[in-house]
Each structure stands twice: as structure tokens, then as C-alpha cells.
Amino acid sequence: MTQTRTTRLERGRSALGPALELVHTGRAPTRAVLTAELGVTRATAGAVAAELEQLGLIEVDSRPGAAAGSQGRPSHRLAIDPAGPVVLAAQVHADGFRAALVGLGGRIVATAPGCMTVPADPVHVLAAVVDAGAELLRDSGRRCLGAGLAVPSAVAEPDGTALNPLHLAWPAGAPVREIFGERVGEAGVFGPSGAVRTAFTGNDVNLAALAEHRHGAGRGARDLLCVATGHRGVGGALVLDGRLHTGSSGLALEVGHLTVNPEGRPCHCGSRGCLDVEADPLAFLTAAGREPGPEVSLLQQARDLLRTEYDDAGVRGATETLIDRLGLGLAGLVNILNPDRIILGGLHRELLEAHPERLRAVVADRSLWGRSGGVPILPCTLDHNSLVGAAELAWQPVLDDPLAALAN
């Protein structure tokens, strides 16, 4: 992102987009920092901040209080306007969906969960999640500048098709971006002006990694590896040099299909013993000797069991088993990718917190470089990070060119 920002400035384009991105990601909390990061004069930075404030995107506090013991005049503080525009973020998972309104800075303004058996035709659930989002917008009275969708499948580019929704009944290759975009348009999400905007779609773990890199546990990492359980299965994502790495056609890093137990369970992909079936919520419940119930999601059942019954020998054994399998998979990824940070989400976050030393020891023992310092392994910190990541897709055109985005 630093290279992109510099390029834009060198070409003489407006500094509004780069400045907004700095405030959006928390890297420019004051006008002094903004000046330094943009490489412009203080007057130019002041004018840029004032214009972003005029557009209703940020707030500028020209009279901040000085910290105790500090000297000199404190710099103007910059913050996202809490009453500014939002984007619609949507997520579909094995147990239903969630819609949210998300402002700049990754702040969730409102959210509406929906539980349903996800039908084989994606049109029905995508209509339901967009309708839920449209109702949130009507209640909020906010202006909506975009829409993004997270799905539990690899999303092929540039077509936006869900290639392998293994834990949904959708057909392989479902045109989810097209369906989502059509439904967003029909629901009047962008108001009576009928502005033409793109509806974005991405893999849920990819989007979780993007959100954590900009606003959460991945901030400051150069090469960030994210591995997470969803409601079913295991996914992974990689941020390289500040950019989400999706491969040549959006299909990179299907970490759920690393083999970690050659004699293990059959996997949906046709192999056996993959992370996807050996280290997800269902695998945890099964290893603990618990029969999954229909009342709440598998992910919630696994989390509740780990939190409330960890002293039970079966639960503790299941925890150690899944940690060992997860650690084996992470070690292989460390050997291949050499990340400078690993973050874990979903049930994996709770496994890390339950027994951090064991997981780190497994990774160190099995990776080439583990014994020479190790890779930091941290829990994800954002609630609903896939939703926040879906919002990031929708915010990107605004970050690229605020004036053009707001003119539509």
C-alpha cells in the first residue's frame, strides 16, 4: 500500500485517497503523522484533512488536549466521522447469514443475524441477507456507498463464482457475485439515485485476513498468514507486502486440504485426513465424544464446550489432539511461506488461548526455522472479521478516489 500511495502522489493525483486510507487504518491519528506519511507540507496535509472533513468522511479536532508532561502545541487529531456513510457487508455460512452496516475504520454500526438452512439455490439466502441489510439501512438513515459479500468457498476471478462451497448445498460454480449484485440493485440499497456500484464478493477467510491486517491482530505485519475455522471446515489466507494474495485466479491457499492425519477422516475433496475435517468444530466435538446438537451452530457448540468443560478429560484430550493437528499444518505452511506473523480465528483462536505453549512448541518442532526464533502466533482480535473484510472490499473504491465515489 505504501508503494501504491507513493505512485499516486508521484503522478500528481489527489492525496485524498491515500490520506483517507491512512486515517481509515489508524496509521494517521494526527495531522502531523499524516503530513509525514504523505510526504507533503503541513499546509497541504491540513487542506487534505479539511476536504475529507467537508466530505463527511473524517473529523478534525483542532484543539486536542495535550498529554500530561508533553511539550509544544499538540497536533490536530484525525478520526473517522461516526455519522458518516456506511457500506453493506454480508456473510453466508453453513448455518445461515449475517448482514451488517460497516463504517470507515472497520466499525460495525449495526448487524442482523439470520439463521436458516441454506438452500441449494443461492438466490434465496442472498435475497434474505440483502433484505436484512436493506432494513438496517432504512432504520439507520445512512447513505450506503457499496456492498460486499463473504462466502465459505474459493471465489474464482474475474467471474465471481463460488467454485467449491463444500459445506453448502450450492452447486459448484454458482455465480454468487452476479446474484448478489442483482439483489442489491433490486433492494434499493444505494437509495433513490440508482447509482451504479459494484457489489464485491470474496472468500470468508481471505476477507477475515484483510480485515485483521488493516484493523486487528495483523496490523504492521508484512507477510501475514491467517488460518481459521468457520462454522465448518478450515480456511487460510495470506497477505504479502500489505496485499491480499489470492493467486492468478482467486484460488490461492486452500490450506484446509493439507493432510495432517493420513489415516484420518475422508475429506470432501476426495483425500483423507485434511485439516478441513481434522481440525474444525465438528472434529473437536467428535474427538471430545460429544454428539452435535441442532440448536446452535457447530462452531458455537465447540466454543462453549472448550470454555465450560476444559477440565473434562475428553475435552482436554480433544483440545490437545486438534492443537497437534493444527500445529502440524501450520509448520508446513511456515516452511513454505515464511510469514512474519500467524493469526488464528474461529475455534483455532480458542485452542491457542487454551494451550498456547503446546501449539507454539508443535510448530517450532516441525518447522525448519522454528528453533531459530519462531513465528509469532496470535489470536484474531476482531469480532465478525469476515464481515469487516467484506466491507473493506466495498470501501476500496472510496479509498482509491473519494471524490469520484461520493459523486455517484
VOBA-990683 format. One record per residue: residue number from 1; x, y, z of N, C-alpha, C in turn. Coordinates in steps of 0.05 Angstrom, whole numbers. Example, Ala and Ser with C-alpha at 12.3 -4.5 7.8 and 13.67 -1.06 7.14 Angstrom:
<sites>
SITE     n     n_c1     n_c2     n_c3    ca_c1    ca_c2    ca_c3     c_c1     c_c2     c_c3
SITE     1      264     -114      156      246      -90      156      264      -66      156
SITE     2      257      -45      142      273      -21      143      258        1      157
</sites>
This chain:
<sites>
SITE     n     n_c1     n_c2     n_c3    ca_c1    ca_c2    ca_c3     c_c1     c_c2     c_c3
SITE     1       16      -24        0        0        0        0       17       25        0
SITE     2       41       24       13       59       47       13       68       54      -15
SITE     3       74       32      -31       83       37      -58       60       49      -75
SITE     4       35       39      -71       13       50      -86        9       79      -79
SITE     5       10       85      -53        6      113      -45       27      131      -57
SITE     6       52      123      -57       74      139      -68       70      143      -98
SITE     7       62      122     -112       58      123     -140       36      144     -147
SITE     8       15      143     -132       -7      162     -137        3      191     -134
SITE     9       18      195     -112       28      222     -108       47      231     -129
SITE    10       64      213     -138       83      220     -159       70      227     -185
SITE    11       47      215     -190       32      220     -215       15      246     -212
SITE    12       17      259     -190        2      284     -187      -27      280     -181
SITE    13      -36      256     -174      -64      252     -167      -69      263     -140
SITE    14      -94      266     -134     -102      277     -108      -92      260      -85
SITE    15      -85      273      -63      -76      259      -39      -99      251      -22
SITE    16     -124      256      -31     -147      250      -14     -149      220       -8
SITE    17     -146      203      -28     -148      175      -24     -127      164       -6
SITE    18     -101      169      -11      -81      160        7      -84      170       36
SITE    19      -93      195       38      -98      206       65     -121      192       79
SITE    20     -142      187       65     -165      173       77     -157      145       85
SITE    21     -141      131       69     -132      104       76     -116      105      102
SITE    22      -99      125      105      -83      127      129     -101      130      154
SITE    23     -121      147      152     -139      151      175     -156      126      179
SITE    24     -165      114      158     -182       90      159     -168       67      173
SITE    25     -143       64      168     -128       41      180     -114       49      206
SITE    26     -119       73      216     -108       82      242      -79       89      241
SITE    27      -67       92      217      -39       99      215      -33      129      215
SITE    28      -54      145      215      -51      174      217      -71      185      237
SITE    29      -65      182      263      -83      193      283      -82      223      286
SITE    30      -61      235      275      -58      264      278      -50      276      251
SITE    31      -53      302      249      -45      316      224      -15      315      220
SITE    32        0      315      242       29      314      240       38      287      228
SITE    33       25      266      236       32      239      225       23      238      196
SITE    34        0      249      190      -10      250      162       10      265      144
SITE    35       20      287      154       40      303      138       64      286      132
SITE    36       74      272      152       99      256      149       93      232      130
SITE    37       71      219      134       65      195      118       61      202       88
SITE    38       48      225       83       43      233       55       68      246       42
SITE    39       86      255       59      109      269       48      102      296       35
SITE    40       84      310       48       75      336       37       80      357       59
SITE    41       74      382       52       77      403       71       54      402       91
SITE    42       58      415      114       37      416      134       12      430      123
SITE    43       16      450      107       -8      464       96      -24      446       77
SITE    44       -9      430       61      -23      412       43      -38      391       59
SITE    45      -25      380       79      -39      359       96      -63      371      109
SITE    46      -61      396      118      -84      410      130     -107      413      111
SITE    47     -101      420       86     -122      424       66     -135      397       59
SITE    48     -119      376       57     -130      350       51     -148      340       73
SITE    49     -140      343       98     -156      335      121     -182      351      121
SITE    50     -180      377      116     -204      394      116     -224      385       94
SITE    51     -214      378       71     -231      369       49     -245      342       56
SITE    52     -230      324       68     -242      299       77     -263      303       98
SITE    53     -259      323      115     -279      330      135     -304      342      122
SITE    54     -299      359      102     -321      371       87     -338      350       73
SITE    55     -325      328       64     -339      307       51     -355      289       70
SITE    56     -352      294       96     -366      278      116     -353      251      122
SITE    57     -327      248      116     -313      223      120     -297      222      146
SITE    58     -285      244      154     -269      244      178     -276      269      195
SITE    59     -266      269      219     -269      292      237     -241      302      244
SITE    60     -238      328      245     -212      340      253     -216      356      278
SITE    61     -202      348      299     -203      362      325     -179      382      325
SITE    62     -185      407      322     -164      427      320     -154      436      348
SITE    63     -168      427      369     -160      436      396     -158      411      415
SITE    64     -141      392      408     -139      368      425     -124      375      451
SITE    65     -131      361      472     -117      365      497      -89      354      496
SITE    66      -70      367      508      -42      357      508      -40      335      529
SITE    67      -24      315      523      -19      294      543       -3      305      566
SITE    68       -7      293      589        7      302      613       38      300      609
SITE    69       52      322      615       81      322      613       92      328      585
SITE    70       74      331      565       83      336      538       89      366      534
SITE    71      105      372      514      113      399      509      104      407      481
SITE    72      100      432      476       92      442      450       63      439      444
SITE    73       54      450      423       26      450      415       19      423      403
SITE    74       -2      410      414      -10      384      403      -21      386      375
SITE    75      -16      366      359      -25      366      331      -55      360      330
SITE    76      -68      370      309      -96      365      304     -101      334      304
SITE    77     -121      325      317     -127      296      317     -147      290      294
SITE    78     -142      267      282     -159      258      259     -174      233      267
SITE    79     -199      232      261     -215      208      267     -237      205      246
SITE    80     -247      180      244     -269      175      225     -294      189      236
SITE    81     -309      201      218     -335      213      226     -354      191      234
SITE    82     -363      190      259     -381      168      267     -409      170      254
SITE    83     -416      193      243     -442      195      230     -439      194      199
SITE    84     -416      186      190     -411      185      161     -425      162      147
SITE    85     -420      159      121     -433      138      105     -423      111      113
SITE    86     -437       90      104     -431       62      110     -431       46       85
SITE    87     -423       21       87     -426        2       66     -441      -22       77
SITE    88     -454      -37       60     -468      -61       68     -449      -85       66
SITE    89     -446      -99       88     -430     -124       88     -448     -147       94
SITE    90     -443     -169       80     -459     -193       83     -441     -218       85
SITE    91     -450     -238      100     -436     -263      102     -455     -286      102
SITE    92     -449     -306       86     -464     -331       87     -446     -353       97
SITE    93     -457     -369      115     -441     -392      126     -460     -416      128
SITE    94     -449     -438      138     -464     -463      137     -490     -462      153
SITE    95     -492     -444      173     -515     -443      190     -533     -419      185
SITE    96     -529     -404      164     -546     -381      159     -530     -358      147
SITE    97     -536     -334      157     -523     -310      146     -522     -288      167
SITE    98     -507     -267      161     -507     -243      177     -504     -219      159
SITE    99     -519     -198      164     -516     -173      149     -507     -151      169
SITE   100     -492     -132      159     -483     -110      176     -479      -85      160
SITE   101     -480      -63      174     -471      -37      163     -444      -31      176
SITE   102     -425      -24      159     -398      -20      169     -388        7      160
SITE   103     -378       23      178     -368       49      172     -338       47      166
SITE   104     -326       70      159     -297       72      156     -284       64      182
SITE   105     -259       55      181     -246       47      205     -253       18      214
SITE   106     -269        4      198     -277      -23      205     -298      -24      227
SITE   107     -312       -2      233     -331       -2      255     -358      -11      246
SITE   108     -368      -33      260     -394      -43      254     -415      -25      267
SITE   109     -432      -14      251     -453        5      260     -478      -10      269
SITE   110     -486      -30      254     -510      -46      260     -507      -73      248
SITE   111     -519      -93      260     -517     -120      249     -543     -135      254
SITE   112     -548     -154      236     -572     -170      238     -566     -199      230
SITE   113     -565     -217      250     -560     -245      244     -585     -259      234
SITE   114     -582     -279      217     -605     -295      208     -597     -324      207
SITE   115     -613     -341      220     -608     -370      220     -627     -384      201
SITE   116     -617     -400      184     -634     -414      165     -619     -437      154
SITE   117     -633     -457      144     -620     -478      129     -614     -467      101
SITE   118     -588     -465       95     -581     -452       70     -589     -470       46
SITE   119     -607     -460       29     -618     -477        8     -597     -481      -15
SITE   120     -603     -500      -32     -586     -507      -54     -584     -485      -74
SITE   121     -605     -468      -76     -605     -446      -95     -595     -421      -79
SITE   122     -572     -410      -86     -561     -388      -71     -578     -362      -72
SITE   123     -596     -361      -92     -613     -337      -95     -629     -332      -70
SITE   124     -639     -353      -57     -657     -349      -34     -642     -337      -10
SITE   125     -619     -348       -3     -605     -338       20     -593     -310       15
SITE   126     -583     -306      -10     -572     -279      -16     -594     -258      -17
SITE   127     -618     -265      -25     -641     -247      -23     -647     -240        6
SITE   128     -646     -261       23     -652     -257       51     -632     -239       65
SITE   129     -606     -243       59     -585     -227       73     -586     -198       63
SITE   130     -591     -194       37     -593     -167       27     -617     -153       38
SITE   131     -640     -167       40     -663     -154       51     -658     -146       80
SITE   132     -644     -163       95     -637     -156      123     -620     -131      124
SITE   133     -600     -129      105     -583     -106      104     -599      -81       96
SITE   134     -617      -84       77     -633      -61       68     -650      -50       91
SITE   135     -660      -68      108     -676      -59      131     -659      -44      151
SITE   136     -634      -54      155     -616      -39      172     -611      -11      161
SITE   137     -608       -9      135     -603       17      123     -627       36      127
SITE   138     -651       26      122     -674       42      126     -676       52      155
SITE   139     -670       35      174     -672       43      202     -650       63      209
SITE   140     -627       61      196     -605       79      203     -606      106      190
SITE   141     -618      107      166     -619      132      151     -592      140      139
SITE   142     -573      121      139     -546      127      129     -545      124       98
SITE   143     -526      138       87     -520      134       58     -502      110       55
SITE   144     -508       93       36     -493       69       31     -476       73        6
SITE   145     -450       67        8     -431       72      -14     -422       47      -28
SITE   146     -430       23      -19     -421       -1      -31     -431      -26      -17
SITE   147     -425      -49      -28     -434      -74      -16     -414      -96      -20
SITE   148     -409     -113        0     -390     -135       -2     -401     -160       11
SITE   149     -394     -183        0     -404     -208        9     -382     -228       15
SITE   150     -383     -242       38     -363     -263       45     -377     -290       43
SITE   151     -365     -309       29     -377     -336       26     -356     -357       34
SITE   152     -365     -380       44     -347     -402       51     -338     -419       28
SITE   153     -326     -406        9     -317     -420      -16     -295     -404      -29
SITE   154     -278     -418      -44     -260     -403      -61     -277     -388      -82
SITE   155     -270     -364      -87     -284     -347     -107     -266     -342     -131
SITE   156     -274     -353     -154     -257     -350     -178     -259     -322     -189
SITE   157     -236     -312     -197     -235     -286     -210     -229     -290     -240
SITE   158     -240     -273     -257     -255     -248     -251     -285     -252     -250
SITE   159     -295     -277     -251     -324     -282     -254     -339     -280     -228
SITE   160     -326     -284     -205     -341     -282     -180     -358     -307     -175
SITE   161     -348     -330     -183     -364     -354     -179     -353     -370     -155
SITE   162     -371     -383     -140     -363     -399     -117     -356     -427     -127
SITE   163     -330     -433     -128     -322     -458     -141     -326     -483     -124
SITE   164     -322     -480      -98     -323     -504      -81     -337     -499      -54
SITE   165     -363     -493      -55     -377     -489      -29     -382     -515      -16
SITE   166     -361     -527       -4     -362     -555        6     -383     -559       28
SITE   167     -387     -539       44     -405     -542       67     -432     -529       63
SITE   168     -438     -522       38     -464     -513       30     -475     -531        8
SITE   169     -500     -530        3     -512     -547      -18     -511     -533      -45
SITE   170     -498     -510      -47     -497     -496      -73     -482     -513      -94
SITE   171     -490     -509     -119     -474     -523     -140     -447     -509     -143
SITE   172     -427     -525     -150     -401     -514     -156     -403     -494     -179
SITE   173     -390     -471     -176     -390     -451     -197     -414     -433     -196
SITE   174     -428     -432     -173     -452     -414     -171     -443     -385     -175
SITE   175     -457     -370     -191     -449     -342     -197     -457     -323     -174
SITE   176     -445     -325     -151     -454     -311     -128     -450     -281     -130
SITE   177     -429     -272     -143     -426     -243     -146     -448     -231     -163
SITE   178     -454     -244     -184     -476     -234     -202     -502     -234     -187
SITE   179     -508     -255     -173     -534     -257     -158     -535     -235     -136
SITE   180     -513     -233     -122     -512     -213     -100     -515     -184     -111
SITE   181     -501     -178     -133     -504     -152     -145     -532     -146     -155
SITE   182     -545     -166     -167     -572     -162     -177     -591     -156     -153
SITE   183     -588     -172     -132     -606     -169     -109     -601     -142      -95
SITE   184     -576     -133      -93     -570     -107      -81     -584      -85      -97
SITE   185     -582      -87     -124     -596      -67     -141     -626      -67     -137
SITE   186     -638      -91     -136     -667      -93     -134     -677      -83     -107
SITE   187     -660      -86      -86     -668      -78      -59     -666      -48      -54
SITE   188     -655      -33      -73     -652       -4      -70     -632        3      -48
SITE   189     -611      -13      -45     -592       -8      -23     -578       19      -27
SITE   190     -574       28      -51     -559       53      -56     -577       77      -59
SITE   191     -602       74      -51     -620       97      -50     -634      103      -76
SITE   192     -650      124      -76     -666      130     -100     -650      140     -123
SITE   193     -625      148     -119     -609      158     -141     -602      136     -161
SITE   194     -603      111     -152     -597       89     -170     -569       89     -180
SITE   195     -550       98     -164     -522       99     -172     -512       71     -178
SITE   196     -497       69     -200     -486       43     -208     -461       38     -192
SITE   197     -461       17     -176     -438       10     -160     -433      -20     -162
SITE   198     -409      -28     -158     -402      -56     -160     -407      -70     -133
SITE   199     -419      -93     -133     -422     -110     -109     -399     -130     -110
SITE   200     -384     -131      -88     -360     -147      -87     -365     -173      -72
SITE   201     -349     -194      -78     -352     -220      -65     -324     -232      -61
SITE   202     -320     -245      -38     -295     -258      -34     -298     -281      -14
SITE   203     -277     -297      -12     -276     -319        7     -275     -309       35
SITE   204     -289     -322       54     -292     -311       81     -266     -309       96
SITE   205     -248     -328       93     -222     -327      108     -204     -306       95
SITE   206     -204     -304       69     -188     -283       56     -197     -256       67
SITE   207     -223     -252       69     -233     -226       78     -227     -221      108
SITE   208     -228     -243      123     -220     -241      152     -191     -231      154
SITE   209     -173     -243      138     -145     -235      138     -142     -206      130
SITE   210     -156     -197      110     -155     -169      101     -163     -151      124
SITE   211     -185     -157      137     -195     -140      159     -175     -140      182
SITE   212     -164     -163      190     -145     -164      212     -120     -149      205
SITE   213     -111     -150      180      -87     -136      172      -91     -106      174
SITE   214     -114      -96      168     -119      -67      168     -127      -57      195
SITE   215     -142      -73      211     -153      -63      235     -149      -80      260
SITE   216     -137     -103      258     -136     -122      280     -108     -132      287
SITE   217     -107     -159      292      -82     -171      301      -60     -172      281
SITE   218      -66     -167      255      -46     -168      234      -34     -141      227
SITE   219      -43     -120      241      -32      -93      234       -2      -92      238
SITE   220       12      -82      218       40      -79      219       56     -103      208
SITE   221       42     -125      203       56     -149      191       61     -144      162
SITE   222       83     -153      152       89     -152      123       78     -176      109
SITE   223       84     -200      120       75     -225      108       58     -240      129
SITE   224       32     -238      126       14     -247      147       -1     -272      138
SITE   225        1     -293      154      -14     -318      149      -38     -319      168
SITE   226      -62     -324      158      -86     -327      174      -97     -354      169
SITE   227     -103     -369      191     -116     -395      189     -139     -395      209
SITE   228     -162     -404      200     -186     -402      216     -206     -424      210
SITE   229     -221     -432      231     -244     -449      227     -268     -431      222
SITE   230     -285     -439      203     -311     -427      201     -331     -444      217
SITE   231     -356     -442      210     -376     -459      223     -371     -488      215
SITE   232     -360     -493      192     -349     -519      184     -324     -514      168
SITE   233     -305     -533      171     -281     -532      154     -260     -513      165
SITE   234     -238     -512      150     -215     -495      157     -206     -480      132
SITE   235     -201     -455      135     -191     -438      113     -166     -423      120
SITE   236     -153     -413       99     -128     -398      104     -126     -375       84
SITE   237     -110     -355       91     -106     -332       74      -78     -321       79
SITE   238      -68     -306       60      -41     -295       61      -41     -266       52
SITE   239      -30     -249       68      -25     -221       60        4     -218       56
SITE   240       12     -211       31       41     -207       24       46     -178       19
SITE   241       66     -167       33       73     -139       29       49     -121       30
SITE   242       31     -126       48        8     -109       52      -16     -114       33
SITE   243      -14     -135       16      -35     -140       -3      -45     -169        0
SITE   244      -71     -173       -2      -82     -199       -1      -73     -215      -25
SITE   245      -62     -239      -20      -52     -256      -42      -73     -277      -48
SITE   246      -85     -275      -72     -106     -293      -80      -98     -311     -104
SITE   247      -73     -308     -113      -64     -325     -135      -73     -313     -162
SITE   248      -69     -329     -183      -74     -319     -210     -104     -316     -216
SITE   249     -121     -332     -202     -149     -330     -208     -166     -332     -183
SITE   250     -155     -323     -160     -170     -321     -135     -171     -347     -119
SITE   251     -155     -367     -125     -158     -393     -113     -134     -401      -95
SITE   252     -117     -383      -88      -93     -390      -73      -99     -398      -44
SITE   253      -81     -414      -33      -80     -420       -4     -105     -435        6
SITE   254     -111     -457       -6     -132     -475        4     -119     -492       26
SITE   255     -113     -480       49      -98     -494       70     -114     -517       82
SITE   256     -141     -515       80     -157     -536       92     -152     -564       81
SITE   257     -138     -565       58     -134     -591       45     -105     -600       47
SITE   258      -91     -590       68      -65     -601       76      -71     -627       92
SITE   259      -57     -648       86      -61     -673      100      -45     -672      127
SITE   260      -59     -676      149      -46     -675      175      -50     -702      190
SITE   261      -66     -720      179      -71     -746      191      -77     -766      169
SITE   262      -56     -778      157      -60     -795      133      -80     -817      137
SITE   263      -85     -826      161     -105     -847      167     -131     -836      177
SITE   264     -135     -810      173     -158     -797      185     -183     -798      169
SITE   265     -201     -779      174     -228     -780      163     -227     -773      132
SITE   266     -245     -785      117     -248     -777       89     -255     -748       87
SITE   267     -243     -734       68     -249     -705       65     -267     -702       40
SITE   268     -281     -679       40     -299     -673       17     -283     -670       -9
SITE   269     -257     -664       -7     -242     -660      -31     -234     -686      -45
SITE   270     -238     -709      -31     -231     -735      -42     -206     -747      -28
SITE   271     -192     -731      -13     -169     -741        2     -177     -751       30
SITE   272     -158     -754       47     -164     -764       74     -146     -750       94
SITE   273     -158     -743      117     -142     -732      139     -134     -703      135
SITE   274     -150     -687      119     -143     -659      115     -150     -643      140
SITE   275     -136     -619      142     -143     -601      164     -173     -595      164
SITE   276     -185     -593      141     -213     -586      139     -231     -604      155
SITE   277     -224     -629      158     -241     -648      173     -228     -658      198
SITE   278     -202     -651      203     -188     -659      227     -185     -637      247
SITE   279     -191     -612      241     -186     -590      259     -208     -569      258
SITE   280     -233     -578      252     -255     -559      252     -274     -565      275
SITE   281     -295     -549      279     -313     -553      302     -324     -581      304
SITE   282     -333     -593      282     -344     -620      283     -323     -640      292
SITE   283     -298     -637      283     -276     -655      291     -272     -652      321
SITE   284     -273     -628      332     -269     -624      361     -291     -638      377
SITE   285     -316     -633      369     -338     -646      383     -336     -676      382
SITE   286     -329     -687      359     -327     -716      356     -304     -727      373
SITE   287     -281     -713      373     -258     -722      389     -264     -721      419
SITE   288     -282     -702      427     -289     -700      455     -311     -719      463
SITE   289     -321     -734      444     -343     -753      450     -370     -740      453
SITE   290     -374     -718      441     -399     -704      443     -415     -706      417
SITE   291     -441     -710      420     -458     -711      396     -468     -683      389
SITE   292     -462     -673      365     -471     -646      358     -501     -644      359
SITE   293     -511     -621      369     -540     -616      370     -548     -596      349
SITE   294     -574     -595      344     -584     -577      323     -590     -549      333
SITE   295     -588     -544      359     -599     -519      370     -582     -495      363
SITE   296     -555     -497      363     -538     -475      356     -517     -485      336
SITE   297     -501     -467      325     -482     -475      305     -460     -493      317
SITE   298     -448     -509      300     -426     -526      309     -403     -510      321
SITE   299     -397     -487      309     -376     -470      320     -382     -461      348
SITE   300     -407     -453      353     -414     -444      380     -414     -467      399
SITE   301     -423     -490      391     -423     -513      408     -394     -520      417
SITE   302     -376     -520      397     -348     -526      403     -336     -505      422
SITE   303     -341     -480      417     -331     -459      434     -341     -462      462
SITE   304     -367     -466      465     -379     -469      491     -367     -492      507
SITE   305     -363     -515      493     -352     -538      506     -324     -533      516
SITE   306     -308     -520      499     -280     -514      507     -279     -495      530
SITE   307     -297     -476      531     -296     -455      552     -307     -465      578
SITE   308     -327     -483      578     -340     -491      602     -332     -518      613
SITE   309     -321     -535      596     -315     -562      605     -286     -571      600
SITE   310     -268     -551      600     -240     -558      593     -228     -577      613
SITE   311     -238     -577      638     -227     -596      658     -235     -625      653
SITE   312     -255     -629      636     -262     -656      629     -240     -669      613
SITE   313     -233     -695      620     -211     -708      607     -215     -711      577
SITE   314     -240     -717      568     -245     -719      540     -242     -693      525
SITE   315     -251     -672      537     -249     -645      524     -220     -637      523
SITE   316     -205     -642      545     -177     -634      545     -161     -651      524
SITE   317     -168     -676      522     -155     -693      502     -161     -684      474
SITE   318     -186     -677      469     -194     -667      442     -179     -641      436
SITE   319     -176     -624      456     -161     -599      452     -132     -605      443
SITE   320     -119     -623      457      -92     -629      451      -89     -642      423
SITE   321     -108     -659      417     -108     -672      390     -110     -652      368
SITE   322     -129     -634      370     -133     -614      349     -109     -594      348
SITE   323      -98     -587      371      -75     -570      371      -52     -583      356
SITE   324      -47     -609      361      -25     -623      348      -30     -624      318
SITE   325      -54     -628      309      -60     -629      280      -57     -601      268
SITE   326      -68     -581      282      -65     -554      272      -36     -546      271
SITE   327      -21     -552      291        8     -545      292       23     -558      269
SITE   328       16     -583      262       30     -596      240       24     -581      214
SITE   329       -1     -573      210       -8     -558      186        6     -531      185
SITE   330        7     -517      208       20     -491      209       50     -493      203
SITE   331       62     -514      214       91     -518      209       97     -521      180
SITE   332       81     -536      166       85     -539      137       82     -513      122
SITE   333       62     -497      131       58     -471      118       81     -452      124
SITE   334       92     -453      148      115     -436      156      139     -444      138
SITE   335      143     -469      133      166     -478      117      163     -468       88
SITE   336      138     -466       78      134     -458       50      133     -428       47
SITE   337      119     -414       66      113     -386       63      131     -367       78
SITE   338      143     -376      100      160     -359      117      146     -333      125
SITE   339      122     -334      137      108     -310      146      122     -297      170
SITE   340      117     -271      174      128     -259      198      108     -258      221
SITE   341       83     -267      215       63     -269      236       41     -289      227
SITE   342       31     -304      247        8     -321      242      -15     -312      260
SITE   343      -39     -310      249      -62     -304      266      -83     -326      262
SITE   344      -96     -333      284     -115     -355      284     -143     -345      291
SITE   345     -163     -354      276     -191     -346      281     -209     -369      285
SITE   346     -235     -363      292     -254     -384      297     -247     -400      321
SITE   347     -252     -426      319     -245     -444      341     -215     -445      346
SITE   348     -199     -441      325     -170     -441      329     -160     -420      348
SITE   349     -174     -398      349     -167     -377      368     -170     -387      397
SITE   350     -192     -401      402     -196     -412      429     -176     -435      436
SITE   351     -169     -451      416     -149     -471      420     -122     -459      428
SITE   352     -114     -438      414      -89     -424      421      -90     -413      449
SITE   353     -113     -401      456     -115     -389      483     -116     -410      505
SITE   354     -126     -433      498     -128     -455      518     -101     -467      524
SITE   355      -83     -469      504      -57     -482      508      -37     -470      489
SITE   356      -29     -445      493      -11     -432      474       16     -445      472
SITE   357       27     -454      495       54     -466      494       55     -491      477
SITE   358       34     -507      478       34     -532      463       34     -527      433
SITE   359       16     -508      424       15     -502      396       41     -491      386
SITE   360       52     -472      400       77     -460      391      100     -481      391
SITE   361      100     -499      410      120     -520      411      118     -539      387
SITE   362       94     -546      380       90     -564      356      100     -550      331
SITE   363       93     -525      327      102     -510      304      132     -508      303
SITE   364      144     -501      326      173     -498      327      187     -525      322
SITE   365      176     -547      332      189     -573      329      187     -583      300
SITE   366      166     -575      286      161     -586      260      170     -568      237
SITE   367      178     -543      243      185     -524      222      215     -521      221
SITE   368      225     -515      197      254     -512      193      265     -490      210
SITE   369      250     -468      211      261     -444      224      250     -440      253
SITE   370      234     -459      262      222     -455      288      241     -453      311
SITE   371      263     -468      309      282     -468      331      300     -443      332
SITE   372      299     -427      311      316     -403      310      301     -377      315
SITE   373      280     -379      330      266     -355      338      236     -358      338
SITE   374      226     -373      319      197     -378      318      182     -355      305
SITE   375      157     -361      298      139     -342      285      118     -335      306
SITE   376      113     -309      311       91     -302      329       65     -313      320
SITE   377       51     -326      339       24     -337      333        5     -323      352
SITE   378      -14     -308      340      -32     -291      356      -61     -297      350
SITE   379      -80     -292      368     -108     -295      362     -119     -271      346
SITE   380     -137     -276      328     -151     -254      315     -165     -238      336
SITE   381     -169     -212      331     -180     -194      352     -206     -181      344
SITE   382     -214     -183      319     -239     -170      310     -263     -189      312
SITE   383     -285     -179      322     -310     -193      321     -320     -191      292
SITE   384     -330     -214      282     -342     -214      255     -322     -204      234
SITE   385     -297     -214      235     -277     -203      217     -282     -209      188
SITE   386     -296     -230      181     -303     -234      153     -322     -213      142
SITE   387     -341     -205      160     -359     -183      152     -343     -157      149
SITE   388     -325     -151      167     -309     -127      164     -292     -128      139
SITE   389     -282     -152      132     -267     -155      107     -284     -152       83
SITE   390     -309     -161       83     -327     -156       61     -332     -127       57
SITE   391     -334     -112       80     -337      -83       79     -312      -70       67
SITE   392     -288      -81       73     -264      -70       61     -264      -70       31
SITE   393     -275      -92       19     -278      -93      -10     -295      -70      -20
SITE   394     -317      -66       -6     -335      -45      -14     -324      -17      -10
SITE   395     -307      -13       11     -295       13       16     -272       19       -3
SITE   396     -260       -1      -15     -236        4      -31     -240       26      -53
SITE   397     -262       26      -68     -265       48      -88     -265       75      -75
SITE   398     -276       77      -51     -276      103      -37     -248      111      -28
SITE   399     -233       91      -19     -205       96      -11     -188      104      -35
SITE   400     -194       92      -58     -179       98      -83     -184      126      -93
SITE   401     -210      135      -92     -217      161     -102     -242      171      -89
SITE   402     -240      184      -66     -263      193      -50     -282      211      -66
SITE   403     -271      229      -81     -288      248      -96     -305      234     -117
SITE   404     -293      215     -132     -309      201     -152     -330      183     -139
SITE   405     -323      170     -116     -342      152     -103     -365      167      -92
SITE   406     -360      190      -80     -382      206      -68     -399      221      -89
SITE   407     -388      224     -113     -403      238     -134     -425      221     -145
SITE   408     -422      194     -143     -442      176     -154     -467      175     -137
</sites>
